[in-house]
Amino acid sequence: MTFSLFRAAVLAGASASASAAPMAAVCDSGAFQTIVRLSPASIDARAVWLDRRLAQWPGMENTGRFKLYHSPDGTIAAPSGGTVSGASGALVLAASSDTLAQRFKYVGKGVMLAVAAADLARLPGLHRQQLVLVREDADGKVRAATRLQAAGALDDLYAAAESASDLGAVPARRGTTFKLWAPTARQVSVCTYDSGSGRAKAIDTMRFDRATGIWSATRQGDLSGKYYKYAVDVVADGTGLVRNMVTDPYSVSLTTDSQRSYIANLASPRLKPAGWDKSAPPATVKAQTDMAVYELHVRDFSINDATVPAPARGKYAAFSHSRSNGMRHLAALASAGMTDVHLLPVYDIASIPERGCAQPAPTGAADSEAQQALIKQTAATDCFNWGYDPYHYNAPEGSYASDAFDAATRIIELRGMVMNLHRAGLRVGMDVVYNHTFASGQKEKSVLDRIVPGYYHRLNAAGGVEQSTCCDNTATENRMMAKLMIDSAALWAREYKIDSFRFDLMGHQPRAAMERLQARVNAAAGRHVQLIGEGWNFGEVADGARFVQASQLSLNGSGIGTFSDRARDHVRGGSAADAGADMIRRQGYINGLVYDPNALAGERPLTDLMQAADMVRVGLAGSVRSYAMTTYKDSTLALEAIDYNGQPAGYASEPGEAVNYVENHDNQTLYDMNVFKLPLATSSAERARVQVLGAAINAFSQGVAYFHAGIDTLRSKSMDRNSFNSGDWFNRIDWSYQDNYFGTGAPPADDNARDYALIKPLLANAALKPAPADIAFARDAFRDLLAIRASSTLFRMRSAQDIGQRLRFHNTGSKQVPTVIAAHIDGTGYAGAGFTDVAYFINVDKVAHTLDLAGMRGRRLRLHPVHTAPSAADQRAAASTFDSATGRFTIPARTAVVFVE
């Protein structure tokens, strides 16, 4: 269809009497894009708009003349040595001596150019065309040509859009309004539909607001329950002038596989499960350090649970079955002291088919490659993915709903899941992935880029999309991408009663944006909403290259928590990047470093174990910068002065800024890593004890305690190091406690085949698979640890000052027994302490140890009541002793124990 015919269709569709043929051609074609005018070539975007007036061209010298060519059809060609063709006009740009904007400090040196004052008024209109900057010689020959990265100009020109509070579809009694920020679009129309699959009922041309860049249209009546889609005409590099049929970035729900956006008032009673308005989260978290988190995947939770009705397995609805094995497990954790469930992504996911997804049923020997081969055949079309593939940030995922076609169902059922978790005594956290999208450019599942090409994603020096986070990185330093992130989080907090958020690769966000987000979600929820995230420092934003990051070292003082790798790596041994023999050789604190070497470990100096013990203490002290500790070198140093791979070991200003963990969805489970690292002769019962030691270090650490679902049931993924797309088979959990799924086949080859020679013999070794009794021990011992943590605020102190004043480590320095962590916490006068003194010990050795601690003489310490209760899981802990007269403690092998007064 020609461009003129499209314009006619849009104009005709502005009224309800629009003819069926043109409406069908626009709204019902089924094509996600229609190329109106083909571009002759793709052109790199090496120049950068700094604001509405200034542009910098890195690497370009100030010679010749500079012209900004424009074309409404995207047909510019600028061959080197030739002349420009396909343009409808040009502006002359002059060199400028202005200073480079701080926001663009990363842009390389080169000529800076300015738009003439007389031409500035033309720029907003020209941004809706193709723009190509050309350096020409005196004869008008092209010496160099580039497009311009537009975010700086668009943010300056349309700053007012940031205040818009009604983007998306807003239904009301008298009319339904649609608003879309698309400042570079040639024109936009909205198609409305009565259902998720029928033909369009109307097409409306949208009006452009020059102040904000927002297009809007209003249809008469409340269209709640209907569907819509936008037709957006934009110039896309390498494509030309294209008409994109695209869903709304502000969609609150969608039909199957996100084909159409849904019109809804989320305050409507018809979108709420019974009791929703009166439901509230449990008041278990008074401070961020109170959080004890269980990280859980919606599908993992119930897909393998025979006590859940088959239609509800793997769905939101599974959480409504309070007597199922899974819900009984969660309720028991809540009773013990778990405060939060953090759900892996439940927003709309691009990589999971919402209808007819495959469900392979593998079989095979413990070390067979058959299981993973079958999984791999349907990996792109099966029902499982972790979900780190965002499609629409504000809409619930449909594959977890009982009916993916009806967009209302997923809203109601997700709310029902939250309500049922709250009823079970658990707050609900949400994993969010605002750092990237599943697709960009003109790909079918690209939403943002097909509305405002080149704006929402972070670009490299040539204008390509950065992919350091594995996918297409978003640019939350840009005004409207930050707004989308903040608006989205506020919606989840307000409309779904989400209690906390876990941000994937949060270090790729600006700290300033995260602080604005914190204020917004608090206001939306009417209470404080906890924020934690991955503060890793890497990629194109590393070390503050583009902005002050929301990273470990940059967030201190913000109150936002980041995952701490300090204790994690030393508890487990090695690092997540280890492969081959290093996975075995590099033992950790709990699995044998120095004191119980495996076959490949070789001889390691005792100082390696002492240094690991010090780093475990760093984690136990909440990784706070100011805490002073005696190191194995007999120096007393603040944690920020202790080296951790070239960084300060202590990085947090306050304990709530540190999230402690030894296992999460990423990388191998703790059980599987211990299979690599513990000597092969280690019994299954002792392996369970080692697992509990890892959990104990986490439970006793100041800060947020974060646990992966199944850590308490010895969960195995059959050695898989990256199970994001490994199907249900490698991600199962058994809430009947009979199996941990170790030895259910060689893990998927893509990430594991290089290590099959090491992995397969281990999987085939039946002695490495735990018995149900081992699983039951770990389960119950874990609950005891939660109960101990919950019993006293001394395990979750509120401030760095509290920790500095009250926490003391014994058995430190060069004369220490390095396999035993010994700590004392003074509870005198501390709110919620419950005890005047707490002393805890973690003995990771295979033998018992006795410590004489002079500073503990005369105290009237006794075993914590959890250890002496008839139901206590760890009878070995109950055998620990303390002699007050001598200050002597005896701690059994591989035991974590707490004494109190």
URPETA-V322529 format. One record per backbone hydrogen bond with DSSP energy under -1.0 kcal/mol. NH is the residue of the N-H (numbers start at 1). CO is the residue of the C=O. If there is no record, write none. Layout:
# URPETA-V322529
nh=NH co=CO
nh=NH co=CO
This chain:
# URPETA-V322529
nh=6 co=2
nh=7 co=3
nh=8 co=4
nh=9 co=5
nh=10 co=6
nh=11 co=7
nh=12 co=8
nh=13 co=9
nh=14 co=11
nh=15 co=12
nh=18 co=15
nh=23 co=19
nh=24 co=20
nh=25 co=21
nh=26 co=22
nh=27 co=23
nh=28 co=24
nh=34 co=243
nh=36 co=241
nh=37 co=241
nh=39 co=239
nh=45 co=462
nh=47 co=147
nh=48 co=56
nh=49 co=149
nh=50 co=54
nh=51 co=54
nh=55 co=113
nh=56 co=48
nh=57 co=111
nh=59 co=109
nh=60 co=57
nh=63 co=61
nh=65 co=136
nh=67 co=134
nh=68 co=91
nh=69 co=132
nh=70 co=89
nh=71 co=130
nh=77 co=85
nh=81 co=142
nh=82 co=79
nh=85 co=77
nh=88 co=70
nh=91 co=68
nh=93 co=66
nh=94 co=114
nh=96 co=112
nh=104 co=101
nh=105 co=102
nh=107 co=104
nh=111 co=60
nh=113 co=55
nh=114 co=94
nh=115 co=53
nh=119 co=116
nh=122 co=119
nh=123 co=120
nh=126 co=122
nh=127 co=123
nh=128 co=125
nh=129 co=126
nh=130 co=71
nh=132 co=69
nh=133 co=146
nh=134 co=67
nh=135 co=144
nh=136 co=65
nh=137 co=141
nh=140 co=137
nh=142 co=82
nh=143 co=135
nh=144 co=135
nh=146 co=133
nh=147 co=44
nh=149 co=47
nh=154 co=150
nh=155 co=151
nh=156 co=152
nh=157 co=153
nh=158 co=154
nh=161 co=158
nh=162 co=159
nh=163 co=160
nh=164 co=161
nh=168 co=179
nh=170 co=177
nh=176 co=219
nh=177 co=170
nh=178 co=217
nh=179 co=168
nh=180 co=215
nh=182 co=213
nh=185 co=182
nh=186 co=233
nh=189 co=231
nh=190 co=204
nh=191 co=229
nh=192 co=202
nh=193 co=227
nh=201 co=192
nh=202 co=192
nh=204 co=190
nh=206 co=188
nh=207 co=216
nh=209 co=214
nh=213 co=209
nh=215 co=180
nh=216 co=207
nh=217 co=178
nh=219 co=176
nh=221 co=174
nh=225 co=263
nh=226 co=223
nh=227 co=193
nh=228 co=261
nh=229 co=191
nh=230 co=246
nh=231 co=189
nh=232 co=244
nh=233 co=187
nh=234 co=242
nh=236 co=240
nh=239 co=236
nh=240 co=236
nh=241 co=37
nh=242 co=234
nh=243 co=34
nh=244 co=232
nh=245 co=32
nh=246 co=230
nh=251 co=248
nh=255 co=260
nh=258 co=255
nh=259 co=256
nh=261 co=228
nh=262 co=253
nh=263 co=226
nh=268 co=265
nh=271 co=268
nh=272 co=269
nh=276 co=273
nh=284 co=282
nh=290 co=287
nh=291 co=288
nh=293 co=705
nh=294 co=340
nh=295 co=707
nh=296 co=342
nh=301 co=297
nh=303 co=299
nh=305 co=302
nh=308 co=305
nh=312 co=309
nh=313 co=310
nh=315 co=312
nh=316 co=400
nh=318 co=315
nh=319 co=316
nh=320 co=317
nh=321 co=318
nh=322 co=320
nh=324 co=321
nh=328 co=324
nh=329 co=325
nh=330 co=326
nh=331 co=327
nh=332 co=328
nh=333 co=329
nh=334 co=330
nh=335 co=331
nh=336 co=332
nh=337 co=333
nh=338 co=333
nh=339 co=292
nh=340 co=292
nh=341 co=427
nh=342 co=294
nh=343 co=429
nh=344 co=296
nh=348 co=392
nh=348 co=395
nh=350 co=389
nh=358 co=381
nh=368 co=365
nh=373 co=369
nh=374 co=370
nh=375 co=371
nh=376 co=372
nh=377 co=373
nh=379 co=376
nh=381 co=378
nh=382 co=378
nh=383 co=358
nh=386 co=724
nh=391 co=348
nh=397 co=346
nh=401 co=398
nh=412 co=408
nh=413 co=409
nh=414 co=410
nh=415 co=411
nh=416 co=412
nh=417 co=413
nh=418 co=414
nh=419 co=415
nh=420 co=416
nh=421 co=417
nh=422 co=418
nh=423 co=419
nh=424 co=420
nh=425 co=422
nh=426 co=421
nh=427 co=339
nh=429 co=341
nh=430 co=500
nh=431 co=343
nh=432 co=502
nh=437 co=472
nh=438 co=390
nh=443 co=440
nh=446 co=443
nh=451 co=448
nh=452 co=448
nh=455 co=452
nh=458 co=473
nh=460 co=464
nh=463 co=460
nh=466 co=458
nh=470 co=467
nh=472 co=437
nh=473 co=466
nh=474 co=435
nh=475 co=456
nh=478 co=475
nh=482 co=478
nh=483 co=479
nh=484 co=480
nh=485 co=481
nh=486 co=482
nh=487 co=483
nh=488 co=484
nh=489 co=485
nh=490 co=486
nh=491 co=487
nh=492 co=488
nh=493 co=489
nh=494 co=490
nh=495 co=491
nh=496 co=492
nh=498 co=492
nh=499 co=428
nh=500 co=428
nh=501 co=530
nh=502 co=430
nh=503 co=532
nh=504 co=432
nh=507 co=534
nh=508 co=505
nh=509 co=506
nh=511 co=548
nh=514 co=510
nh=515 co=511
nh=516 co=512
nh=517 co=513
nh=518 co=514
nh=519 co=515
nh=520 co=516
nh=521 co=517
nh=522 co=518
nh=523 co=519
nh=524 co=520
nh=525 co=521
nh=526 co=522
nh=527 co=522
nh=530 co=499
nh=532 co=501
nh=533 co=561
nh=534 co=503
nh=542 co=539
nh=545 co=542
nh=550 co=509
nh=551 co=549
nh=552 co=535
nh=555 co=551
nh=558 co=555
nh=561 co=531
nh=562 co=657
nh=563 co=533
nh=564 co=659
nh=569 co=565
nh=571 co=567
nh=572 co=568
nh=573 co=569
nh=578 co=575
nh=582 co=579
nh=583 co=580
nh=584 co=581
nh=585 co=581
nh=586 co=582
nh=587 co=585
nh=589 co=570
nh=590 co=571
nh=593 co=588
nh=595 co=593
nh=596 co=592
nh=608 co=605
nh=610 co=606
nh=611 co=607
nh=612 co=608
nh=613 co=609
nh=614 co=610
nh=615 co=611
nh=616 co=612
nh=617 co=613
nh=618 co=614
nh=619 co=615
nh=620 co=616
nh=621 co=617
nh=622 co=619
nh=623 co=618
nh=625 co=652
nh=629 co=637
nh=631 co=635
nh=634 co=631
nh=637 co=629
nh=639 co=627
nh=640 co=625
nh=641 co=638
nh=642 co=639
nh=644 co=647
nh=647 co=644
nh=649 co=642
nh=650 co=639
nh=651 co=623
nh=652 co=623
nh=657 co=654
nh=658 co=655
nh=659 co=562
nh=660 co=704
nh=673 co=669
nh=674 co=670
nh=675 co=671
nh=676 co=672
nh=677 co=673
nh=678 co=674
nh=682 co=679
nh=687 co=683
nh=688 co=684
nh=689 co=685
nh=690 co=686
nh=691 co=687
nh=692 co=688
nh=693 co=689
nh=694 co=690
nh=695 co=691
nh=696 co=692
nh=697 co=693
nh=698 co=694
nh=699 co=695
nh=700 co=696
nh=702 co=620
nh=704 co=658
nh=705 co=291
nh=706 co=660
nh=707 co=293
nh=709 co=295
nh=711 co=708
nh=713 co=710
nh=715 co=710
nh=716 co=740
nh=720 co=717
nh=726 co=723
nh=730 co=726
nh=731 co=728
nh=737 co=734
nh=745 co=366
nh=746 co=368
nh=752 co=748
nh=753 co=749
nh=755 co=752
nh=756 co=753
nh=758 co=755
nh=759 co=755
nh=760 co=756
nh=763 co=759
nh=764 co=760
nh=765 co=762
nh=766 co=764
nh=768 co=765
nh=769 co=766
nh=775 co=771
nh=776 co=772
nh=777 co=773
nh=778 co=774
nh=779 co=775
nh=780 co=776
nh=781 co=777
nh=782 co=778
nh=783 co=779
nh=784 co=780
nh=785 co=781
nh=786 co=782
nh=787 co=783
nh=788 co=784
nh=789 co=785
nh=790 co=786
nh=791 co=787
nh=793 co=832
nh=795 co=792
nh=796 co=793
nh=803 co=799
nh=804 co=800
nh=805 co=801
nh=806 co=802
nh=807 co=803
nh=808 co=824
nh=810 co=822
nh=816 co=813
nh=820 co=817
nh=821 co=842
nh=823 co=840
nh=824 co=808
nh=825 co=838
nh=826 co=806
nh=827 co=836
nh=830 co=827
nh=833 co=830
nh=838 co=825
nh=839 co=899
nh=840 co=823
nh=841 co=897
nh=842 co=821
nh=843 co=895
nh=844 co=819
nh=849 co=891
nh=851 co=889
nh=853 co=887
nh=856 co=853
nh=857 co=854
nh=858 co=884
nh=859 co=856
nh=862 co=900
nh=864 co=898
nh=867 co=864
nh=868 co=864
nh=872 co=869
nh=878 co=874
nh=879 co=876
nh=880 co=877
nh=881 co=890
nh=883 co=888
nh=887 co=883
nh=888 co=883
nh=889 co=851
nh=890 co=881
nh=891 co=849
nh=894 co=845
nh=895 co=843
nh=897 co=841
nh=899 co=839
nh=900 co=862
nh=901 co=837
